[in-house]
Amino acid sequence: MKQGEPEMGDISAFLAVARAGGFREAARTTDSSSSALSDAVRRLETRLGVRLLNRTTRSVVPTEAGRGLMERVGPAFSEINAALEYARSLSGRPAGTLKLNVPVSASRLVLPQIVPRFLAAYPDIQLEIVTDESFVDIIAAGCDAGIRYDERLEQDMIAVPIGPRVQRFASAASASYLAARGRPEHPRDLLAHACIRTRFAGRSLAPWEFERDGEVVRVDPPASLVVQAGGGSDLGVMAAIDGAGIVSFFEDWLRPHFESGALVPVLKPWWQSFSGPFLYYPGRRLVPAPLRAFIDFVKAMPLQGAGSGYTPR
């Protein structure tokens, strides 16, 4: 290696710290120490002659040069790691780490029926699930694959159906709320009700959409409460149970509350169906052995219909 040429290990350490947002967090994911990672990043910055990370007592953020380096070398390092894991897999059972980027709804409604069985079948694979509602670039985020719905899939990706193939949005409220405010009979009646709505980070509130006999109705009802998609979803549901308003959410998420009587279905003839999620991954790179094992495992599962536990209706 030429004098002054950056070492691959130092670049790998920089990527780990930048992606984790801190030395301590990166140390936990790399089986290293914060001091060793700090030394590696400092060596890299010295050899390149530029600061790559802005460090404060609370955060570590890439500089413009750091972001540029991440964008250019991150995919290459992912390819190297995938090639190494593929080579290891030829000697025996698939092993290594599989990192998936998924929405909270998938971690709650799709993966519980898959993950335990997959881990039992592949004990040498470590599965890491990152829940995220911001539709990030999975490669830039250091993930091997993601789960999204078809309208959110990125271009040049291979998509494999995973989980229920048909889902529905359901509307619901508590019996006490309906007794006090009345039951809506048409989606436009929601304009006179308190509604609990969900917003994706950095996006405006999307209208609620209903459908019956081919007729689609979109309404923008008043919000008594707005929660962030994913992290705030349970709060919205609990607020509806306590009588704060009408909520519209995944039917499978609300089903336990229907069965317990905590929530009452509203506008059920108008509940809109939509296609289920997909596992997606880049099509122009070597597929790591753990991801290939997961893809094959998902493909071997029978396609599932709508409903809790994937039992077709």
Buried (B, 14 or more C-beta within 10 A) or exposed (E): EEEEEBEEEBBBBBBBBBBBEBBEBBBEBBEBEBEBBBEBBBBBBEBBEBBBBEBEEEEBEBBEBBBEBBEEBBBEBBBBBBEEBBEBBEEEEBBBBBBBBBBBBBBBBBBEBBBEEBEEBBEBBEBEBBBBBEBBEBBBBBBBBBBBBEEEBBEEBBBBBBBBBBBBBBBBBBEEBBEEBEBBEEBEBBEEBBBBBBBBEEEEEEEBBBBBEEEEBEBEBEBBBEBBBBEBBEEBBBBBBEBBBBBBBBBBBBBEBBEEEBBBBBBEEBBBEBEBBBBBBBEEBBBBBBBBBBBEBBEEBEEBBBBBEBEEE
